[in-house]
Amino acid sequence: MSIETPVPRTAVALGITDPVERARAELKAALSAIEEKTNVPKRVTRVADDAVTTARSFARRNPTGATAAVVGVALAVGTAVWGIVRLYTR
């Protein structure tokens, strides 16, 4: 009894003996790898989703720390905006 594991889109399945089928599989895998590498919006979405997941788990474990982090970030952004506006208006 063997359990087949799914092959990622960017890999070529083992056991392809026909050279034409193998070439097609390699081309398909190469194109998928190029798409994965150049699809910036998809990559940004993945990173953002990971960051949101991490922030939510941190907030569940340490609500006080999460609140302090939000206040600190808001303070830093507010100070930066204030400084930029002050430099611009001088």
MMTF fields as JSON, N, C-alpha, C and O atoms, coordinates in Angstrom:
{
  "mmtfVersion": "1.0.0",
  "mmtfProducer": "UNKNOWN",
  "numBonds": 359,
  "numAtoms": 360,
  "numGroups": 90,
  "numChains": 1,
  "numModels": 1,
  "chainsPerModel": [1],
  "groupsPerChain": [90],
  "chainIdList": ["A"],
  "bondAtomList": [4, 2, 8, 6, 12, 10, 16, 14, 20, 18, 24, 22, 28, 26, 32, 30, 36, 34, 40, 38, 44, 42, 48, 46, 52, 50, 56, 54, 60, 58, 64, 62, 68, 66, 72, 70, 76, 74, 80, 78, 84, 82, 88, 86, 92, 90, 96, 94, 100, 98, 104, 102, 108, 106, 112, 110, 116, 114, 120, 118, 124, 122, 128, 126, 132, 130, 136, 134, 140, 138, 144, 142, 148, 146, 152, 150, 156, 154, 160, 158, 164, 162, 168, 166, 172, 170, 176, 174, 180, 178, 184, 182, 188, 186, 192, 190, 196, 194, 200, 198, 204, 202, 208, 206, 212, 210, 216, 214, 220, 218, 224, 222, 228, 226, 232, 230, 236, 234, 240, 238, 244, 242, 248, 246, 252, 250, 256, 254, 260, 258, 264, 262, 268, 266, 272, 270, 276, 274, 280, 278, 284, 282, 288, 286, 292, 290, 296, 294, 300, 298, 304, 302, 308, 306, 312, 310, 316, 314, 320, 318, 324, 322, 328, 326, 332, 330, 336, 334, 340, 338, 344, 342, 348, 346, 352, 350, 356, 354],
  "bondOrderList": [1, 1, 1, 1, 1, 1, 1, 1, 1, 1, 1, 1, 1, 1, 1, 1, 1, 1, 1, 1, 1, 1, 1, 1, 1, 1, 1, 1, 1, 1, 1, 1, 1, 1, 1, 1, 1, 1, 1, 1, 1, 1, 1, 1, 1, 1, 1, 1, 1, 1, 1, 1, 1, 1, 1, 1, 1, 1, 1, 1, 1, 1, 1, 1, 1, 1, 1, 1, 1, 1, 1, 1, 1, 1, 1, 1, 1, 1, 1, 1, 1, 1, 1, 1, 1, 1, 1, 1, 1],
  "groupList": [{"groupName": "MET", "atomNameList": ["N", "CA", "C", "O"], "elementList": ["N", "C", "C", "O"], "formalChargeList": [0, 0, 0, 0], "bondAtomList": [1, 0, 2, 1, 3, 2], "bondOrderList": [1, 1, 2], "singleLetterCode": "M", "chemCompType": "L-PEPTIDE LINKING"}, {"groupName": "SER", "atomNameList": ["N", "CA", "C", "O"], "elementList": ["N", "C", "C", "O"], "formalChargeList": [0, 0, 0, 0], "bondAtomList": [1, 0, 2, 1, 3, 2], "bondOrderList": [1, 1, 2], "singleLetterCode": "S", "chemCompType": "L-PEPTIDE LINKING"}, {"groupName": "ILE", "atomNameList": ["N", "CA", "C", "O"], "elementList": ["N", "C", "C", "O"], "formalChargeList": [0, 0, 0, 0], "bondAtomList": [1, 0, 2, 1, 3, 2], "bondOrderList": [1, 1, 2], "singleLetterCode": "I", "chemCompType": "L-PEPTIDE LINKING"}, {"groupName": "GLU", "atomNameList": ["N", "CA", "C", "O"], "elementList": ["N", "C", "C", "O"], "formalChargeList": [0, 0, 0, 0], "bondAtomList": [1, 0, 2, 1, 3, 2], "bondOrderList": [1, 1, 2], "singleLetterCode": "E", "chemCompType": "L-PEPTIDE LINKING"}, {"groupName": "THR", "atomNameList": ["N", "CA", "C", "O"], "elementList": ["N", "C", "C", "O"], "formalChargeList": [0, 0, 0, 0], "bondAtomList": [1, 0, 2, 1, 3, 2], "bondOrderList": [1, 1, 2], "singleLetterCode": "T", "chemCompType": "L-PEPTIDE LINKING"}, {"groupName": "PRO", "atomNameList": ["N", "CA", "C", "O"], "elementList": ["N", "C", "C", "O"], "formalChargeList": [0, 0, 0, 0], "bondAtomList": [1, 0, 2, 1, 3, 2], "bondOrderList": [1, 1, 2], "singleLetterCode": "P", "chemCompType": "L-PEPTIDE LINKING"}, {"groupName": "VAL", "atomNameList": ["N", "CA", "C", "O"], "elementList": ["N", "C", "C", "O"], "formalChargeList": [0, 0, 0, 0], "bondAtomList": [1, 0, 2, 1, 3, 2], "bondOrderList": [1, 1, 2], "singleLetterCode": "V", "chemCompType": "L-PEPTIDE LINKING"}, {"groupName": "ARG", "atomNameList": ["N", "CA", "C", "O"], "elementList": ["N", "C", "C", "O"], "formalChargeList": [0, 0, 0, 0], "bondAtomList": [1, 0, 2, 1, 3, 2], "bondOrderList": [1, 1, 2], "singleLetterCode": "R", "chemCompType": "L-PEPTIDE LINKING"}, {"groupName": "ALA", "atomNameList": ["N", "CA", "C", "O"], "elementList": ["N", "C", "C", "O"], "formalChargeList": [0, 0, 0, 0], "bondAtomList": [1, 0, 2, 1, 3, 2], "bondOrderList": [1, 1, 2], "singleLetterCode": "A", "chemCompType": "L-PEPTIDE LINKING"}, {"groupName": "LEU", "atomNameList": ["N", "CA", "C", "O"], "elementList": ["N", "C", "C", "O"], "formalChargeList": [0, 0, 0, 0], "bondAtomList": [1, 0, 2, 1, 3, 2], "bondOrderList": [1, 1, 2], "singleLetterCode": "L", "chemCompType": "L-PEPTIDE LINKING"}, {"groupName": "GLY", "atomNameList": ["N", "CA", "C", "O"], "elementList": ["N", "C", "C", "O"], "formalChargeList": [0, 0, 0, 0], "bondAtomList": [1, 0, 2, 1, 3, 2], "bondOrderList": [1, 1, 2], "singleLetterCode": "G", "chemCompType": "PEPTIDE LINKING"}, {"groupName": "ASP", "atomNameList": ["N", "CA", "C", "O"], "elementList": ["N", "C", "C", "O"], "formalChargeList": [0, 0, 0, 0], "bondAtomList": [1, 0, 2, 1, 3, 2], "bondOrderList": [1, 1, 2], "singleLetterCode": "D", "chemCompType": "L-PEPTIDE LINKING"}, {"groupName": "LYS", "atomNameList": ["N", "CA", "C", "O"], "elementList": ["N", "C", "C", "O"], "formalChargeList": [0, 0, 0, 0], "bondAtomList": [1, 0, 2, 1, 3, 2], "bondOrderList": [1, 1, 2], "singleLetterCode": "K", "chemCompType": "L-PEPTIDE LINKING"}, {"groupName": "ASN", "atomNameList": ["N", "CA", "C", "O"], "elementList": ["N", "C", "C", "O"], "formalChargeList": [0, 0, 0, 0], "bondAtomList": [1, 0, 2, 1, 3, 2], "bondOrderList": [1, 1, 2], "singleLetterCode": "N", "chemCompType": "L-PEPTIDE LINKING"}, {"groupName": "PHE", "atomNameList": ["N", "CA", "C", "O"], "elementList": ["N", "C", "C", "O"], "formalChargeList": [0, 0, 0, 0], "bondAtomList": [1, 0, 2, 1, 3, 2], "bondOrderList": [1, 1, 2], "singleLetterCode": "F", "chemCompType": "L-PEPTIDE LINKING"}, {"groupName": "TRP", "atomNameList": ["N", "CA", "C", "O"], "elementList": ["N", "C", "C", "O"], "formalChargeList": [0, 0, 0, 0], "bondAtomList": [1, 0, 2, 1, 3, 2], "bondOrderList": [1, 1, 2], "singleLetterCode": "W", "chemCompType": "L-PEPTIDE LINKING"}, {"groupName": "TYR", "atomNameList": ["N", "CA", "C", "O"], "elementList": ["N", "C", "C", "O"], "formalChargeList": [0, 0, 0, 0], "bondAtomList": [1, 0, 2, 1, 3, 2], "bondOrderList": [1, 1, 2], "singleLetterCode": "Y", "chemCompType": "L-PEPTIDE LINKING"}],
  "groupTypeList": [0, 1, 2, 3, 4, 5, 6, 5, 7, 4, 8, 6, 8, 9, 10, 2, 4, 11, 5, 6, 3, 7, 8, 7, 8, 3, 9, 12, 8, 8, 9, 1, 8, 2, 3, 3, 12, 4, 13, 6, 5, 12, 7, 6, 4, 7, 6, 8, 11, 11, 8, 6, 4, 4, 8, 7, 1, 14, 8, 7, 7, 13, 5, 4, 10, 8, 4, 8, 8, 6, 6, 10, 6, 8, 9, 8, 6, 10, 4, 8, 6, 15, 10, 2, 6, 7, 9, 16, 4, 7],
  "groupIdList": [1, 2, 3, 4, 5, 6, 7, 8, 9, 10, 11, 12, 13, 14, 15, 16, 17, 18, 19, 20, 21, 22, 23, 24, 25, 26, 27, 28, 29, 30, 31, 32, 33, 34, 35, 36, 37, 38, 39, 40, 41, 42, 43, 44, 45, 46, 47, 48, 49, 50, 51, 52, 53, 54, 55, 56, 57, 58, 59, 60, 61, 62, 63, 64, 65, 66, 67, 68, 69, 70, 71, 72, 73, 74, 75, 76, 77, 78, 79, 80, 81, 82, 83, 84, 85, 86, 87, 88, 89, 90],
  "secStructList": [7, 7, 7, 7, 7, 7, 7, 7, 6, 6, 1, 7, 7, 6, 6, 7, 7, 7, 2, 2, 2, 2, 2, 2, 2, 2, 2, 2, 2, 2, 2, 2, 2, 2, 2, 2, 2, 2, 7, 2, 2, 2, 2, 2, 2, 2, 2, 2, 2, 2, 2, 2, 2, 2, 2, 2, 2, 2, 2, 2, 2, 7, 2, 2, 2, 2, 2, 2, 2, 2, 2, 2, 2, 2, 2, 2, 2, 2, 2, 2, 2, 2, 2, 2, 2, 2, 2, 2, 2, 7],
  "xCoordList": [0.848, 0.0, 0.901, 1.611, 0.874, 1.686, 0.765, -0.273, 1.176, 0.42, 1.118, 2.294, 0.395, 0.977, 0.884, -0.168, 2.001, 2.003, 1.845, 2.392, 1.11, 0.915, 2.228, 3.051, 2.407, 3.601, 3.318, 2.29, 4.216, 4.012, 3.97, 4.477, 3.355, 3.242, 4.599, 4.741, 5.591, 6.906, 7.871, 9.079, 7.371, 8.216, 7.726, 6.582, 8.62, 8.295, 8.083, 8.891, 6.999, 6.694, 7.725, 8.2, 8.062, 8.984, 8.268, 7.054, 9.008, 8.443, 7.928, 7.316, 8.143, 7.731, 8.836, 9.968, 8.501, 9.518, 9.479, 10.505, 8.352, 8.232, 8.949, 8.629, 9.928, 10.685, 9.819, 10.088, 8.795, 7.922, 7.105, 6.996, 6.534, 5.765, 6.658, 6.244, 7.891, 8.829, 9.158, 9.192, 9.4, 9.7, 8.522, 8.711, 7.322, 6.127, 6.004, 5.702, 6.241, 6.149, 7.214, 6.944, 8.423, 9.48, 9.151, 9.389, 8.607, 8.215, 7.109, 7.142, 6.138, 5.03, 5.548, 5.121, 6.476, 7.04, 7.86, 7.803, 8.624, 9.435, 8.548, 8.825, 7.494, 6.578, 5.87, 5.658, 5.51, 4.876, 5.843, 5.455, 7.112, 8.105, 8.322, 8.459, 8.355, 8.502, 7.299, 7.449, 6.111, 4.896, 4.923, 4.576, 5.332, 5.407, 6.398, 6.147, 7.512, 8.563, 8.178, 8.539, 7.452, 7.162, 5.803, 5.507, 4.984, 3.655, 3.757, 3.482, 4.157, 4.407, 3.141, 3.214, 1.986, 0.799, 0.46, 0.054, 0.622, 0.335, 1.324, 0.941, 2.6, 3.605, 3.359, 3.515, 2.975, 2.683, 1.475, 1.453, 0.473, -0.716, -0.356, -0.847, 0.506, 0.929, 1.654, 1.382, 2.576, 3.327, 2.39, 2.515, 1.451, 0.498, -0.382, -0.639, -0.84, -1.652, -0.871, -1.411, 0.41, 1.249, 1.436, 1.411, 1.625, 1.802, 0.539, 0.611, -0.618, -1.891, -2.087, -2.51, -1.777, -1.91, -0.997, -1.404, 0.232, 1.185, 0.706, 0.781, 0.218, -0.259, -1.468, -1.578, -2.367, -3.552, -3.18, -3.729, -2.245, -1.854, -1.125, -1.295, -0.313, 0.345, -0.682, -0.551, -1.711, -2.744, -3.534, -3.949, -3.744, -4.459, -3.621, -4.142, -2.308, -1.429, -1.13, -1.028, -0.987, -0.552, -1.327, -0.808, -2.566, -3.374, -2.77, -2.872, -2.153, -1.552, -0.378, -0.228, 0.446, 1.578, 1.121, 1.733, 0.041, -0.492, -1.016, -0.809, -1.691, -2.192, -1.031, -1.076, -0.003, 1.168, 1.85, 2.315, 1.911, 2.524, 1.728, 2.306, 0.41, -0.438, -0.263, -0.137, -0.253, -0.07, 1.316, 1.455, 2.32, 3.675, 3.796, 4.429, 3.2, 3.236, 2.473, 2.934, 1.314, 0.533, 1.313, 1.297, 1.985, 2.792, 3.942, 4.222, 4.606, 5.722, 5.253, 5.902, 4.136, 3.602, 3.172, 3.466, 2.491, 2.064, 3.24, 3.206, 4.282, 5.483, 6.153, 6.599, 6.227, 6.851, 6.06, 6.648, 4.744, 3.91, 4.051, 4.194, 4.013, 4.175, 5.513, 5.577, 6.581, 7.908, 7.997, 8.599, 7.406, 7.427, 6.654, 7.114, 5.483, 4.676, 5.41, 5.404, 6.022, 6.756, 7.934, 8.178, 8.655, 9.761, 9.245, 9.867, 8.121, 7.56, 7.069, 7.216, 6.486, 5.912, 6.944, 6.618, 8.128, 9.166, 9.744, 10.629],
  "yCoordList": [-1.166, 0.0, 1.238, 1.487, 1.998, 3.21, 4.424, 4.442, 5.408, 6.654, 7.646, 7.954, 8.146, 9.113, 10.511, 10.939, 11.191, 12.563, 13.482, 13.209, 14.557, 15.467, 16.144, 16.46, 16.358, 17.016, 18.513, 18.914, 19.347, 20.791, 21.224, 20.532, 22.381, 22.871, 23.154, 23.108, 23.445, 23.814, 22.636, 22.842, 21.412, 20.227, 19.289, 19.369, 18.399, 17.409, 16.082, 15.679, 15.407, 14.113, 13.072, 13.06, 12.21, 11.122, 10.035, 9.871, 9.306, 8.157, 8.461, 7.589, 9.638, 9.939, 9.432, 9.914, 8.464, 7.861, 8.411, 8.412, 8.871, 9.413, 10.766, 11.662, 10.926, 12.182, 13.405, 14.494, 13.241, 14.364, 14.77, 15.957, 13.798, 14.097, 14.711, 15.63, 14.199, 14.745, 16.21, 17.062, 16.492, 17.863, 18.779, 19.906, 18.315, 19.116, 19.388, 20.506, 18.348, 18.502, 19.485, 20.305, 19.393, 20.319, 21.751, 22.679, 21.944, 23.28, 23.843, 25.01, 23.007, 23.442, 23.834, 24.839, 23.028, 23.329, 24.621, 25.427, 24.814, 26.027, 27.263, 28.279, 27.188, 28.322, 28.617, 29.779, 27.577, 27.779, 28.435, 29.3, 28.012, 28.608, 30.081, 30.908, 30.41, 31.806, 32.62, 33.744, 32.051, 32.75, 32.996, 34.084, 31.988, 32.142, 33.242, 34.03, 33.291, 34.251, 35.677, 36.622, 35.842, 37.186, 37.725, 38.893, 36.918, 37.368, 38.093, 37.524, 39.353, 40.137, 40.328, 40.172, 40.657, 40.822, 39.563, 39.652, 38.411, 37.157, 36.952, 36.513, 37.273, 37.121, 38.1, 37.743, 39.334, 40.34, 39.907, 40.073, 39.35, 38.872, 37.767, 37.746, 36.844, 35.765, 36.305, 35.882, 37.237, 37.819, 38.571, 38.47, 39.325, 40.071, 39.116, 39.355, 38.04, 37.055, 36.426, 36.22, 36.116, 35.552, 36.544, 36.165, 37.816, 38.842, 39.018, 39.173, 38.994, 39.118, 37.93, 38.096, 36.742, 35.545, 35.63, 35.305, 36.066, 36.204, 37.265, 37.059, 38.388, 39.457, 39.0, 39.306, 38.274, 37.802, 36.805, 36.848, 35.9, 34.929, 35.646, 35.282, 36.666, 37.445, 38.176, 38.237, 38.734, 39.464, 38.528, 38.926, 37.287, 36.331, 35.931, 35.776, 35.763, 35.354, 36.507, 36.301, 37.729, 38.861, 40.114, 40.944, 40.255, 41.411, 42.753, 43.732, 42.803, 44.054, 44.446, 45.615, 43.484, 43.754, 44.19, 45.064, 43.581, 43.954, 45.384, 46.144, 45.743, 47.108, 48.099, 49.15, 47.762, 48.633, 48.763, 49.845, 47.679, 47.722, 48.616, 49.393, 48.51, 49.358, 50.826, 51.676, 51.127, 52.512, 53.017, 54.159, 52.182, 52.575, 52.848, 53.824, 52.001, 52.21, 53.477, 54.264, 53.672, 54.881, 56.127, 57.127, 56.073, 57.201, 57.466, 58.619, 56.419, 56.581, 57.16, 58.046, 56.663, 57.183, 58.636, 59.471, 58.943, 60.315, 61.262, 62.363, 60.846, 61.678, 61.888, 62.994, 60.832, 60.951, 61.906, 62.748, 61.785, 62.679, 64.113, 65.036, 64.304, 65.64, 66.245, 67.413, 65.452, 65.935, 66.299, 67.314, 65.486, 65.767, 67.035, 67.879, 67.173, 68.386, 69.621, 70.674, 69.487, 70.628, 71.024, 72.214, 70.063, 70.374, 71.01, 71.923, 70.528, 71.041, 72.481, 73.29, 72.796, 74.131, 75.176, 76.363, 74.803, 75.772, 76.448, 77.293],
  "zCoordList": [0.0, 0.0, 0.0, 0.974, -1.064, -1.12, -1.14, -1.802, -0.407, -0.355, -1.267, -1.075, -2.258, -3.175, -2.568, -2.092, -2.602, -2.129, -3.329, -4.398, -3.164, -4.29, -4.672, -3.813, -5.958, -6.471, -6.555, -7.102, -6.02, -6.133, -7.6, -8.483, -7.838, -9.214, -9.837, -11.059, -9.016, -9.528, -9.581, -9.701, -9.494, -9.542, -10.635, -11.083, -11.052, -12.075, -11.368, -10.531, -11.707, -11.088, -11.495, -12.631, -10.562, -10.856, -11.642, -11.521, -12.433, -13.133, -14.525, -15.141, -15.04, -16.409, -17.33, -17.28, -18.161, -19.029, -20.441, -21.121, -20.897, -22.251, -22.307, -21.527, -23.232, -23.271, -23.582, -23.075, -24.4, -24.732, -23.512, -23.205, -22.82, -21.608, -20.535, -19.827, -20.415, -19.429, -19.767, -18.88, -21.057, -21.468, -21.185, -20.728, -21.446, -21.153, -19.658, -19.242, -18.855, -17.405, -16.897, -16.019, -17.459, -17.045, -17.447, -16.673, -18.652, -19.091, -18.211, -17.82, -17.909, -17.054, -15.666, -15.097, -15.126, -13.812, -13.853, -12.925, -14.936, -15.052, -15.158, -14.52, -15.95, -16.079, -14.76, -14.412, -14.035, -12.723, -11.745, -10.96, -11.798, -10.905, -11.237, -10.337, -12.536, -12.946, -12.481, -12.001, -12.625, -12.186, -10.686, -10.227, -9.919, -8.461, -8.091, -7.179, -8.795, -8.473, -8.855, -8.154, -9.956, -10.446, -10.025, -10.274, -9.405, -9.0, -7.657, -6.601, -7.727, -6.517, -5.675, -4.456, -6.263, -5.411, -4.614, -3.455, -5.223, -4.519, -3.374, -2.29, -3.617, -2.573, -1.429, -0.261, -1.759, -0.725, 0.105, 1.324, -0.577, 0.131, 1.11, 2.239, 0.679, 1.584, 2.801, 3.925, 2.588, 3.705, 4.643, 5.863, 4.073, 4.903, 5.714, 6.894, 5.079, 5.802, 6.944, 8.031, 6.699, 7.76, 8.897, 10.068, 8.552, 9.58, 10.407, 11.626, 9.754, 10.469, 11.408, 12.552, 10.919, 11.756, 12.976, 14.092, 12.753, 13.862, 14.86, 16.072, 14.352, 15.243, 16.05, 17.237, 15.41, 16.142, 17.227, 18.328, 16.919, 17.949, 19.093, 20.257, 18.766, 19.818, 20.669, 21.891, 20.021, 20.756, 21.666, 22.755, 21.226, 22.087, 23.296, 24.401, 23.075, 24.166, 25.119, 26.328, 24.578, 25.383, 24.97, 24.224, 25.452, 25.054, 25.467, 24.727, 26.626, 27.091, 26.206, 25.849, 25.857, 24.973, 23.593, 22.98, 23.098, 21.789, 21.814, 20.869, 22.892, 23.023, 23.073, 22.434, 23.826, 23.914, 22.553, 22.193, 21.803, 20.472, 19.531, 18.771, 19.579, 18.721, 19.087, 18.205, 20.373, 20.813, 20.396, 19.958, 20.531, 20.145, 18.655, 18.252, 17.84, 16.391, 16.02, 15.193, 16.628, 16.345, 16.748, 16.031, 17.872, 18.326, 17.365, 17.039, 16.911, 15.979, 14.642, 14.086, 14.131, 12.862, 13.032, 12.176, 14.109, 14.36, 14.472, 13.923, 15.178, 15.318, 13.969, 13.664, 13.155, 11.831, 10.942, 10.264, 10.938, 10.131, 10.631, 9.83, 11.928, 12.492, 12.083, 11.702, 12.162, 11.795, 10.317, 9.965, 9.454, 8.012, 7.709, 6.939, 8.309, 8.075, 8.609, 7.972, 9.747, 10.318, 9.434, 9.234, 8.909, 7.991, 6.705, 6.162, 6.231, 4.979, 5.129, 4.213, 6.287, 6.475, 6.874, 6.886, 7.189, 7.585, 6.394, 6.532]
}
